[in-house]
Amino acid sequence: MMNRYFITIVAFLVWISFFDKNDLITQYGYRCELSKLEADRDYFISEIAQSQQDLHDLMSDPEHLEKYAREHYFMKKDNEDLFIVETVTEPAE
């Protein structure tokens, strides 16, 4: 069992596993980074879909456009008064 082929194969596997530039630790890091990037991609795809749906709603429904303008840009009609109420939250101790 301790012939030269066995020793050569074991030495090759150790070299590939730990000392090569594409060792197991580096491959694990690449896999983790890939899964994070895929999660980010899925998040941004869902955000794009939501933005497209919001754009479609704003372009097709005038009431929705008015509601959006009032909530985000504090727009008002001529005969209305606008009161902005801000809530202050204290940090938890």
C-alpha positions in Angstrom: 0.0 0.0 0.0 2.9 2.3 0.5 4.2 2.1 -3.0 5.4 5.1 -5.0 2.1 5.6 -6.9 0.0 5.8 -3.7 2.5 8.4 -2.2 2.4 10.3 -5.5 -1.4 10.4 -5.6 -1.6 11.5 -1.9 1.0 14.2 -2.4 -0.8 15.4 -5.5 -4.2 15.6 -3.7 -2.6 17.4 -0.7 -1.0 19.9 -3.1 -4.3 20.5 -5.0 -6.3 20.7 -1.8 -4.2 23.1 0.2 -1.3 24.7 -1.7 -2.7 25.4 -5.2 -4.0 28.9 -6.1 -7.5 27.3 -6.5 -7.4 25.4 -3.2 -10.5 24.3 -1.2 -10.6 27.4 1.0 -10.5 29.7 -2.0 -13.2 27.6 -3.8 -15.4 27.8 -0.6 -15.0 31.6 -0.6 -16.0 31.8 -4.2 -19.1 29.7 -3.6 -20.1 32.0 -0.7 -19.6 35.1 -2.8 -21.5 33.6 -5.6 -24.5 32.7 -3.4 -24.5 36.3 -2.0 -24.4 37.8 -5.5 -27.2 35.5 -6.6 -29.3 36.7 -3.6 -28.5 40.3 -4.5 -29.5 39.6 -8.1 -32.9 38.1 -7.0 -33.5 41.1 -4.7 -32.8 43.6 -7.5 -35.0 41.7 -10.0 -37.9 41.9 -7.5 -37.2 45.6 -6.9 -37.2 46.3 -10.7 -40.5 44.4 -11.0 -42.0 46.4 -8.2 -40.8 49.7 -9.7 -42.3 48.8 -13.1 -45.6 48.0 -11.4 -45.5 51.3 -9.6 -44.7 53.1 -12.8 -47.6 51.4 -14.6 -50.0 52.3 -11.7 -48.8 55.9 -11.8 -49.2 56.2 -15.5 -52.7 54.6 -15.7 -54.5 55.8 -12.6 -54.7 59.5 -11.9 -55.9 58.9 -8.3 -52.9 56.8 -7.6 -50.7 59.5 -9.1 -52.3 62.1 -6.8 -51.9 59.9 -3.7 -48.2 59.3 -4.6 -47.5 63.0 -5.1 -49.2 63.9 -1.8 -47.3 61.2 0.2 -43.8 61.6 -1.3 -43.6 65.2 -2.4 -46.1 66.9 0.1 -48.1 68.4 -2.7 -51.5 69.9 -1.9 -54.5 71.4 -3.6 -55.0 75.2 -3.5 -57.7 75.2 -0.9 -56.0 72.8 1.5 -53.5 73.2 4.4 -50.7 70.8 4.8 -49.4 69.7 8.2 -46.3 67.6 8.5 -46.0 65.5 11.6 -42.7 63.9 12.4 -42.3 61.2 15.0 -39.2 61.0 17.0 -38.0 57.7 18.3 -35.6 57.4 21.2 -32.8 54.8 20.9 -33.4 51.7 22.9 -31.1 51.2 25.9 
